[in-house]
């Protein structure tokens, strides 16, 4: 079997961990990235199996230094990447102006610029047949009232992904923008609505795996997946 190497950021919980869980059975080398060491170690214990090498990386991807340090560590064992899942992101509520204004700068740094930095650091690792998943949001397609900064950052990320797709196409690298609606995580604890009003992270991971399995001559450019009853405004 072909050896397959994957790098997943934001991999210790939520969608990132669900994606790692779904892909792990077909991988030979898996690099998991998150800020917390404990969460990564727990993920490794769950995902471990014979024939799979799992590497843990604790890095702050909001800084160029954090991204470059990650790249240097990964390239020691993985000069080439078959799969990149760029899943790092943050959501902060608030208004655009006034005392409760959302932290647009921080969201732009993490939701957009860190992704650009990551792509540049690993540019030489992508070969014909490599696959890049960019974790966006349905907020890339619409404005959510009360979440302007997040919506702005995700719209910007959407434009970045489109540019990436055009640049990678001649190299034979497929790019998919993943745009989930509200997805269950601990940040929703205490919310006063049924849990089934949210997607499960495994739903997103399953669609990504299906897209990845398409033949090289086909690409699912966008995955938009929502709870059956729609977004929670």
C-alpha positions as CSV (number, residue, x, y, z in Angstrom):
1,X,0.0,0.0,0.0
2,X,1.1,3.6,-0.7
3,X,2.4,5.4,2.3
4,X,0.2,8.4,3.1
5,X,1.3,11.3,5.3
6,X,-1.1,13.8,6.7
7,X,-0.9,17.0,8.7
8,X,-3.9,18.2,10.7
9,X,-4.0,21.4,12.6
10,X,-6.4,22.0,15.5
11,X,-6.4,18.3,15.8
12,X,-7.0,17.6,19.5
13,X,-10.7,18.2,19.6
14,X,-13.8,19.1,17.5
15,X,-13.7,18.7,13.8
16,X,-9.9,18.4,13.7
17,X,-10.0,15.3,15.9
18,X,-13.0,13.9,14.0
19,X,-11.0,14.2,10.8
20,X,-8.0,12.6,12.3
21,X,-10.2,9.7,13.5
22,X,-11.7,9.2,10.1
23,X,-8.5,9.3,8.1
24,X,-6.2,7.5,10.6
25,X,-7.0,3.9,9.5
26,X,-5.6,4.7,5.9
27,X,-2.6,6.7,7.0
28,X,1.0,5.6,7.6
29,X,2.2,8.9,9.2
30,X,0.1,11.5,11.0
31,X,1.2,14.8,12.3
32,X,-1.3,16.3,14.9
33,X,-1.0,20.0,15.8
34,X,-2.6,21.9,18.6
35,X,-1.7,24.3,21.4
36,X,-2.3,22.0,24.3
37,X,-0.1,19.0,24.9
38,X,-2.5,17.1,27.0
39,X,-5.2,17.1,24.3
40,X,-2.7,15.9,21.8
41,X,-1.5,13.0,24.0
42,X,-5.1,11.9,24.5
43,X,-5.7,12.0,20.8
44,X,-2.6,9.9,20.1
45,X,-3.8,7.2,22.7
46,X,-7.1,7.0,20.9
47,X,-5.8,6.9,17.4
48,X,-2.8,4.7,17.9
49,X,-2.6,1.5,15.8
50,X,0.1,-0.8,14.4
51,X,1.7,0.7,11.3
52,X,0.8,4.3,12.0
53,X,3.4,6.8,13.2
54,X,1.8,9.7,15.1
55,X,3.8,12.9,15.8
56,X,2.6,15.5,18.2
57,X,3.3,19.2,17.7
58,X,2.4,22.0,20.2
59,X,2.7,25.3,18.4
60,X,1.0,28.7,18.4
61,X,0.1,29.3,14.8
62,X,-1.0,32.9,15.3
63,X,2.7,33.9,14.9
64,X,5.0,33.4,11.9
65,X,7.6,31.9,14.2
66,X,5.1,29.3,15.4
67,X,4.3,28.3,11.9
68,X,7.9,28.1,10.8
69,X,8.8,26.1,13.9
70,X,6.1,23.6,13.1
71,X,7.2,23.3,9.5
72,X,10.8,22.6,10.6
73,X,9.6,19.9,13.0
74,X,7.3,18.2,10.5
75,X,9.9,18.2,7.7
76,X,12.3,16.2,9.7
77,X,10.3,13.1,9.0
78,X,7.9,14.2,6.3
79,X,9.5,16.0,3.4
80,X,6.3,15.5,1.4
81,X,2.6,15.8,2.5
82,X,-0.2,13.8,0.9
83,X,-2.9,15.5,2.9
84,X,-3.1,18.9,4.7
85,X,-6.1,19.7,6.8
86,X,-5.8,23.4,7.8
87,X,-8.3,23.6,10.6
88,X,-7.0,26.3,12.8
89,X,-9.5,29.0,13.6
90,X,-11.3,31.1,16.3
91,X,-14.7,32.7,16.7
92,X,-15.3,35.8,18.8
93,X,-18.8,37.5,19.0
94,X,-19.4,41.2,19.2
95,X,-20.2,44.2,17.0
96,X,-18.0,45.8,14.4
97,X,-17.9,49.2,16.3
98,X,-18.4,50.2,19.9
99,X,-17.4,48.7,23.2
100,X,-18.4,45.1,22.3
101,X,-16.6,45.1,19.0
102,X,-15.2,41.8,17.9
103,X,-11.5,41.3,17.8
104,X,-11.2,41.4,14.0
105,X,-7.4,41.6,14.0
106,X,-7.0,38.4,16.0
107,X,-9.5,36.5,13.9
108,X,-7.9,37.7,10.7
109,X,-4.5,36.6,12.0
110,X,-5.7,33.1,12.9
111,X,-8.5,32.5,10.4
112,X,-6.6,33.9,7.4
113,X,-3.0,34.9,7.8
114,X,-1.9,31.8,9.7
115,X,-3.4,29.7,6.9
116,X,-1.4,31.6,4.3
117,X,1.8,31.3,6.4
118,X,1.2,27.5,6.7
119,X,0.7,27.1,3.0
120,X,3.9,29.0,2.2
121,X,6.0,27.1,4.8
122,X,4.8,23.7,3.3
123,X,4.7,24.8,-0.3
124,X,7.6,22.5,-1.3
125,X,5.9,19.5,0.4
126,X,3.0,19.4,-2.1
127,X,3.3,17.0,-5.0
128,X,1.0,16.1,-7.8
129,X,-1.8,14.2,-6.1
130,X,-1.6,16.0,-2.8
131,X,-4.8,17.3,-1.2
132,X,-5.5,20.4,0.8
133,X,-8.6,20.9,2.9
134,X,-9.2,24.4,4.1
135,X,-11.6,24.6,7.1
136,X,-13.8,27.6,6.4
137,X,-17.5,28.1,7.5
138,X,-20.9,28.9,6.1
139,X,-20.0,32.4,7.4
140,X,-17.9,32.6,4.2
141,X,-21.1,32.7,2.3
142,X,-23.3,34.9,4.5
143,X,-23.2,37.6,7.2
144,X,-24.2,36.4,10.6
145,X,-25.6,39.3,12.7
146,X,-23.7,39.6,16.0
147,X,-20.7,37.9,14.4
148,X,-19.4,40.5,11.9
149,X,-15.7,40.0,12.6
150,X,-15.9,36.3,12.2
151,X,-18.0,36.7,9.0
152,X,-15.4,39.1,7.6
153,X,-12.5,36.8,8.3
154,X,-14.2,33.9,6.8
155,X,-15.2,35.8,3.7
156,X,-11.5,36.7,3.3
157,X,-10.5,33.1,3.9
158,X,-12.9,32.1,1.1
159,X,-11.1,34.4,-1.4
160,X,-7.8,33.1,-0.2
161,X,-9.0,29.5,-0.9
162,X,-10.2,30.4,-4.3
163,X,-6.8,31.9,-5.1
164,X,-5.0,28.8,-3.7
165,X,-7.2,26.5,-5.9
166,X,-6.1,28.4,-9.1
167,X,-2.4,28.3,-8.1
168,X,-2.4,24.6,-7.1
169,X,-4.4,23.3,-10.1
170,X,-1.5,23.3,-12.5
171,X,0.5,21.4,-10.0
172,X,-2.1,18.6,-9.7
173,X,-2.9,19.5,-6.1
174,X,-6.6,19.4,-5.2
175,X,-8.1,22.0,-2.8
176,X,-11.4,21.8,-1.0
177,X,-13.1,24.5,1.0
178,X,-15.0,23.0,3.9
179,X,-17.9,25.1,5.1
180,X,-19.8,23.6,8.0
181,X,-22.8,25.1,9.7
182,X,-23.1,25.0,13.5
183,X,-21.2,22.0,14.7
184,X,-21.2,20.6,18.2
185,X,-18.3,21.4,20.6
186,X,-17.9,22.2,24.2
187,X,-18.4,25.9,23.4
188,X,-22.1,25.1,23.0
189,X,-22.4,23.7,26.5
190,X,-25.3,25.3,28.3
191,X,-27.1,26.3,25.0
192,X,-30.8,26.0,25.4
193,X,-31.7,24.0,22.3
194,X,-31.6,20.3,21.3
195,X,-28.2,18.9,20.5
196,X,-29.5,17.6,17.2
197,X,-29.8,21.2,16.0
198,X,-26.1,21.0,15.6
199,X,-24.0,18.9,13.3
200,X,-21.7,16.3,14.8
201,X,-18.1,16.7,13.8
202,X,-18.1,13.2,12.4
203,X,-20.6,14.4,9.7
204,X,-18.1,16.9,8.5
205,X,-15.2,14.4,8.6
206,X,-17.2,11.8,6.6
207,X,-17.9,14.3,3.8
208,X,-14.2,15.2,3.7
209,X,-13.1,11.6,3.5
210,X,-15.6,11.0,0.6
211,X,-14.2,14.0,-1.3
212,X,-10.6,12.8,-0.8
213,X,-11.5,9.4,-2.2
214,X,-12.6,10.9,-5.6
215,X,-10.2,10.1,-8.5
216,X,-7.5,12.7,-9.3
217,X,-9.4,14.0,-12.3
218,X,-12.3,15.1,-10.1
219,X,-12.4,17.5,-7.1
220,X,-15.2,18.6,-4.8
221,X,-14.3,22.3,-4.6
222,X,-16.7,23.2,-1.8
223,X,-18.4,21.2,0.9
224,X,-21.3,23.1,2.5
225,X,-22.9,21.1,5.2
226,X,-25.6,22.3,7.6
227,X,-27.9,20.9,10.3
228,X,-31.1,19.7,8.6
229,X,-33.1,22.5,10.1
230,X,-30.6,25.2,9.0
231,X,-28.2,27.6,10.7
232,X,-28.7,28.9,14.2
233,X,-28.7,32.7,13.8
